[in-house]
Amino acid sequence: MTEFFHYDNLTWPEVAELPRDVPLVLPLGSSFNSEKVAAQLGNPQRLGILPSIPFGWRGRMGSARG
């Protein structure tokens, strides 16, 4: 069974400790089905979910404007 985690909830040390073969998925649209994606990836042990588009990481756009 695949363990899902939200990448944006990790701290920097947790990100640094992630094995390099852990898949990270960027959800597109509102019909994202994590179980289906895991099956398509061969049911990995862990699967990271990146923040969805169009929102991404909150506050990043505002800080880039000057």
Buried (B, 14 or more C-beta within 10 A) or exposed (E): EBEBBEBEEBEEEEEEEBEEEBEEBEBEEEEEEEEEBBEEEEEEEBBBBBBBEEEEEEEEEEEEEE
